[in-house]
């Protein structure tokens, strides 16, 4: 059987789906080792990894508290600012260090395949230099600047007509130009490993045997994607740190409020969503995640605030979901057939919200929306059955894709070759 080395970073919502893939490999009889942030070690061991190594000199998270966040992309107010911050702190800036530590792990562990989180260009360089086949895991939509795909982080809907296509080509060209600001540094890192230079920075993804999008093609917008991209369905495992939960005994509509796992400067946003539940008089559960103390949220009558709960179990009882729009939470909501009020904070969340609204499965409101505005949107999705119908339709296909085993088959094929 194969031996797979996963190189990972703790970006919050990326971990559960990536570790779901690792668990599937272990259950199929393969060996999995993990090189990643120290904070993710318990999750990786729970997924069945036989060995977990920590990044040492490469950037890493020791906790999920705000003060330990080295990217601070939540402090940026534009998609371009977010991308620039991630390029400097994660994707390109520390690529030589990630490459060195990954290369040492490859030499020691001798994996058949390297499986990398999508921002870790340094890990990909090491695999390429040591001629180890590698796959890239994208735990959300395929946000590449290609025809048919609106620019990353903008929350735009699909282009309509010539004007829309011109809009996206122009904007994607600007995104590509921003990516390419990191090209000289990446090529310098490649030269140090005796690798040929690239003509464009995103060409690094072309070196991967597979880019596995851990989402449903039915959720994403249709686009002309590179030939190594495969949609393999959402991966729906819960984090290992979730706490038990008992379903409510209450006749009122039940709403889950679930925001970011990591700190996104969203405490006030979480409070406004919680206050909105009190305006409606619904029963509610609010999960704050590891980065926010539940005591920081003031809850109205009938609303319970906890650090964590198994979202799939909770959503099986829920009538609506209020969320920042993280891909994992959105997918679990859709699979449960629950309509969504989405308050995107950053990263891919505006794009997820656009897909929800475009498909009629929910409503997008501003991250700065007042409690009254949030309550109004929530009332709409509770009262209009078309939102639940659309969410159920999307969720049924997502659930089929989630159970397809496509990610396992793709990675097993790489090891067999």
C-alpha positions in Angstrom: 0.0 0.0 0.0 1.0 3.6 -0.5 2.7 6.1 1.9 1.4 9.6 1.7 3.0 12.7 3.3 0.5 15.5 3.9 2.0 19.0 4.2 -0.6 21.2 6.0 -1.2 24.6 7.5 -3.9 25.5 10.0 -6.1 27.9 8.1 -9.2 27.0 10.1 -11.8 25.5 7.8 -9.3 23.8 5.5 -8.2 21.3 8.1 -11.3 19.1 8.6 -11.8 18.3 4.8 -8.1 17.7 4.3 -7.9 15.4 7.2 -11.0 13.6 6.0 -9.0 12.7 2.9 -6.2 11.5 5.1 -8.6 9.4 7.2 -10.0 7.8 4.0 -6.5 6.8 2.9 -5.7 5.3 6.4 -9.0 3.3 6.3 -8.1 2.0 2.9 -4.9 0.6 4.3 -2.4 3.3 3.4 0.1 5.0 5.6 -0.2 8.7 6.2 2.4 11.0 7.8 1.7 14.7 8.4 4.0 17.7 8.5 2.1 20.7 9.7 1.4 23.3 12.4 1.9 22.1 16.0 -1.7 23.0 16.8 -3.1 20.5 14.4 -1.3 17.4 15.8 -4.3 16.1 17.8 -6.5 16.4 14.7 -4.0 14.6 12.5 -3.5 11.8 15.0 -7.3 11.4 15.4 -7.5 11.0 11.6 -5.1 8.0 11.8 -1.8 9.6 10.9 1.0 7.3 12.0 3.4 10.2 12.5 3.0 13.9 12.9 5.9 16.3 12.5 5.8 20.1 13.2 7.0 23.0 11.2 10.0 24.4 13.1 11.4 27.4 11.3 8.6 27.7 8.7 5.6 29.8 9.9 3.2 27.9 12.1 0.4 28.2 14.6 0.9 27.0 18.1 -2.6 28.0 19.1 -5.7 29.3 17.4 -5.8 32.6 19.3 -5.6 35.9 17.6 -2.1 36.7 18.9 -0.8 33.5 17.3 -2.1 34.4 13.8 0.9 35.3 11.7 -1.0 36.0 8.4 -3.4 38.5 9.9 -5.3 38.5 6.5 -8.4 39.4 8.4 -7.0 42.9 8.9 -7.1 43.5 5.2 -10.2 45.1 3.7 -10.0 44.2 0.1 -9.5 40.8 -1.8 -6.3 42.2 -3.2 -5.0 43.0 0.3 -5.9 39.5 1.5 -4.0 37.9 -1.4 -1.0 40.2 -0.9 -0.8 39.4 2.8 -1.0 35.6 2.2 1.6 35.8 -0.5 4.1 37.6 1.8 3.4 35.5 5.0 2.5 32.0 3.7 2.6 31.3 -0.1 5.8 32.9 -1.5 7.7 34.7 1.3 8.6 31.6 3.4 8.6 29.2 0.5 12.3 28.4 0.8 11.9 27.5 4.5 8.8 25.3 3.8 10.8 23.7 1.0 13.8 22.9 3.2 11.7 21.3 6.0 9.6 19.3 3.5 12.7 18.1 1.7 14.1 16.8 4.9 10.9 15.0 5.7 10.8 13.4 2.2 14.4 12.2 2.6 13.6 10.7 6.0 10.1 9.2 5.3 10.4 8.3 1.6 6.7 8.9 0.7 5.2 7.7 -2.5 3.0 10.8 -2.9 3.1 14.3 -1.3 -0.4 15.8 -0.7 -0.1 19.6 0.0 -2.5 22.3 1.3 -3.0 24.7 -1.7 -1.0 27.7 -0.3 2.2 25.8 0.5 4.2 26.4 -2.6 7.4 25.6 -0.7 6.2 22.0 -0.1 5.4 21.7 -3.7 8.9 22.9 -4.7 10.4 20.2 -2.5 8.3 17.4 -4.0 9.1 18.6 -7.5 12.9 18.8 -6.8 12.9 15.3 -5.3 10.7 14.0 -8.1 7.9 12.9 -5.8 4.5 13.1 -7.4 2.3 15.6 -5.6 -1.4 16.5 -5.4 -2.8 19.8 -4.1 -5.9 19.9 -2.0 -8.2 22.9 -2.4 -10.8 22.7 0.4 -13.2 25.2 -1.3 -14.1 26.6 -4.7 -11.5 26.6 -7.5 -10.5 30.3 -7.3 -8.1 30.4 -10.2 -8.2 33.3 -12.7 -9.7 31.4 -15.6 -12.5 32.0 -18.1 -15.9 31.7 -16.5 -14.6 32.2 -12.9 -15.1 35.6 -11.3 -12.1 37.0 -9.5 -11.2 35.5 -6.1 -12.7 37.1 -3.1 -15.0 39.6 -4.9 -18.3 37.8 -4.4 -19.3 38.4 -8.0 -21.8 36.2 -9.7 -21.1 34.4 -13.1 -20.5 36.7 -16.1 -23.5 37.4 -18.3 -22.9 38.3 -21.9 -20.0 40.0 -23.5 -19.8 42.8 -20.9 -19.7 40.3 -18.0 -17.0 38.2 -19.7 -15.0 41.4 -20.3 -15.4 42.3 -16.6 -13.9 39.0 -15.5 -11.1 38.9 -18.0 -10.0 42.4 -17.0 -10.3 41.7 -13.2 -8.6 38.3 -13.5 -5.7 39.9 -15.4 -5.3 42.2 -12.5 -5.3 39.3 -10.1 -2.8 37.5 -12.2 -0.6 40.6 -12.2 -0.7 40.6 -8.4 0.2 36.9 -8.2 3.1 37.6 -10.5 4.6 40.1 -8.1 5.8 37.1 -6.2 7.3 35.4 -9.3 10.9 36.6 -8.9 11.1 35.4 -5.3 9.5 32.0 -6.2 11.9 31.6 -9.2 14.8 32.4 -6.8 13.6 29.6 -4.5 13.2 27.3 -7.5 16.7 28.1 -8.7 18.1 27.1 -5.3 16.6 23.7 -5.9 17.9 23.4 -9.5 14.3 23.8 -10.8 13.6 25.7 -14.1 12.0 29.2 -13.7 8.3 29.7 -14.3 6.8 32.2 -16.7 3.9 33.0 -14.3 3.5 32.2 -10.6 0.4 30.1 -10.9 2.3 27.8 -13.3 3.4 26.1 -10.0 0.0 24.5 -9.8 0.6 23.1 -13.3 3.4 21.0 -11.9 1.0 19.1 -9.7 -0.3 15.8 -11.0 -3.7 16.6 -9.5 -5.5 19.6 -8.0 -8.3 18.1 -6.0 -11.2 20.5 -5.3 -12.9 19.3 -2.2 -16.3 20.7 -3.2 -19.1 19.9 -5.5 -19.1 20.9 -9.2 -22.8 21.6 -8.7 -21.9 24.3 -6.1 -19.1 26.0 -8.0 -19.5 28.1 -11.1 -18.7 26.5 -14.5 -15.3 27.5 -15.8 -12.5 26.5 -18.2 -10.2 24.8 -15.7 -6.7 23.4 -16.1 -6.6 19.7 -17.1 -5.2 18.5 -13.8 -8.1 19.9 -11.8 -10.7 17.4 -10.4 -13.8 18.0 -8.4 -13.9 15.2 -5.8 -16.8 16.4 -3.6 -17.0 18.0 -0.2 -15.4 16.2 2.8 -17.6 16.5 5.8 -15.9 15.1 8.9 -16.2 17.2 12.0 -13.0 18.5 13.8 -11.7 16.2 16.5 -12.2 18.9 19.2 -16.1 19.3 18.8 -18.1 18.7 22.0 -21.2 16.6 22.5 -24.6 18.2 21.9 -28.2 17.4 22.8 -31.0 18.3 20.4 -33.4 21.0 21.7 -36.8 20.3 23.1 -38.5 23.4 21.8 -41.3 24.1 19.3 -39.9 27.3 18.0 -37.8 27.5 14.7 -34.3 26.5 15.4 -31.3 28.5 14.0 -27.6 27.7 14.1 -25.1 30.6 14.1 -21.6 29.4 13.2 -18.8 31.7 12.3 -15.0 31.2 11.8 -12.9 28.6 13.5 -10.0 31.0 13.5 -9.9 34.6 14.6 -11.3 36.9 11.8 -11.9 40.0 14.0 -15.6 38.8 14.0 -16.7 39.0 17.7 -19.0 42.0 17.0 -20.3 40.3 13.9 -21.1 37.2 16.0 -22.8 39.3 18.6 -25.0 41.0 16.1 -26.1 37.7 14.6 -26.9 36.4 18.1 -28.9 39.5 18.9 -30.9 39.0 15.7 -32.1 35.6 17.0 -33.5 37.4 20.0 -35.4 39.9 17.8 -37.1 37.0 16.0 -37.8 35.0 19.2 -36.4 31.8 17.7 -34.5 29.1 19.5 -30.8 29.3 18.7 -27.4 27.7 19.1 -24.3 29.8 18.6 -20.9 28.1 18.2 -18.0 30.4 18.7 -15.1 28.1 17.8 -11.7 27.9 19.4 -10.7 31.5 18.8 -13.6 33.2 20.7 -14.6 32.7 24.3 -18.3 31.9 24.5 -18.4 34.3 27.5 -17.7 37.2 25.1 -21.2 36.8 23.5 -24.3 38.0 25.3 -27.2 35.7 24.5 -30.9 36.5 24.5 -33.5 34.2 26.0 -33.7 30.9 24.1 -30.2 31.1 22.6 -27.4 28.9 23.8 -23.7 29.9 23.2 -21.1 27.1 23.2 -17.5 26.8 21.9 -18.3 23.9 19.6 -20.9 21.3 18.6 -21.1 18.7 15.8 -22.5 20.9 13.0 -23.9 18.0 10.9 -25.9 16.7 13.9 -27.1 20.2 14.8 -28.1 21.1 11.2 -30.2 17.9 10.9 -32.5 19.7 13.4 -32.1 23.3 12.2 -34.5 25.4 10.2 -31.9 28.0 9.1 -28.1 28.7 9.3 -26.4 32.1 9.9 -22.7 31.9 9.0 -19.7 33.8 7.7 -19.7 31.6 4.7 -16.8 29.2 5.3 -17.0 26.4 2.8 -17.2 23.5 5.3 -20.1 25.1 7.2 -21.9 26.0 4.0 -21.5 22.4 2.6 -22.9 20.9 5.8 -25.8 23.3 5.8 -26.7 22.4 2.2 -26.4 18.7 2.7 -28.9 19.1 5.6 -31.2 21.1 3.3 -31.0 24.2 5.5 -31.3 27.7 3.9 -28.5 30.0 4.7 -28.0 33.7 5.7 -24.4 34.4 4.8 -22.3 37.3 6.3 -19.0 36.9 4.5 -15.9 38.1 6.4 -13.1 37.5 3.9 -11.0 34.9 2.0 -13.3 32.7 -0.2 -16.4 33.6 1.9 -17.8 36.3 -0.5 -17.5 33.8 -3.3 -19.4 31.1 -1.4 -22.1 33.6 -0.5 -22.4 34.5 -4.2 -23.0 30.9 -5.1 -25.6 30.4 -2.4 -27.5 33.5 -3.5 -27.2 32.7 -7.2 -28.7 29.2 -6.6 -31.5 30.6 -4.4 -30.3 28.6 -1.4 -30.0 31.7 0.9 -29.4 35.4 1.2 -26.2 37.4 1.5 -26.0 40.3 3.9 -23.0 42.5 4.8 -20.6 41.4 7.6 -21.5 44.8 9.1 -25.3 44.3 8.9 -27.3 45.4 11.9 -29.2 42.9 14.0 -32.5 44.1 12.5 -31.1 43.5 8.9 -29.9 40.0 9.9 -33.2 39.2 11.5 -35.1 40.4 8.3 -33.0 38.2 6.1 -33.4 35.3 8.5 -37.2 35.8 8.5 -37.2 35.6 4.7 -35.4 32.3 4.5 -37.6 30.8 7.2 -40.9 32.0 5.6 -40.2 31.4 1.9 -40.0 27.6 1.2 -38.1 28.2 -2.1 -34.9 28.8 -0.2 -35.1 25.4 1.5 -36.0 23.7 -1.8 -33.0 25.2 -3.5 -30.7 24.3 -0.6 -32.0 20.7 -0.6 -31.5 20.4 -4.3 -27.9 21.6 -4.1 -27.3 19.5 -0.9 -28.5 16.3 -2.5 -25.9 16.5 -5.2 -23.2 17.6 -2.8 -23.9 14.6 -0.6 -23.6 12.2 -3.6 -20.3 13.8 -4.5 -19.1 13.6 -0.8 -19.7 9.8 -0.8 -18.2 9.2 -4.2 -14.7 8.2 -3.0 -13.2 10.3 -5.8 -10.4 11.8 -3.7 -9.3 8.4 -2.6 -9.3 7.0 -6.1 -7.3 9.9 -7.5 -4.6 9.7 -4.8 -4.4 5.9 -5.0 -3.8 6.2 -8.8 -0.8 8.5 -8.1 0.8 6.0 -5.7 0.2 3.2 -8.2 2.2 5.0 -10.8 
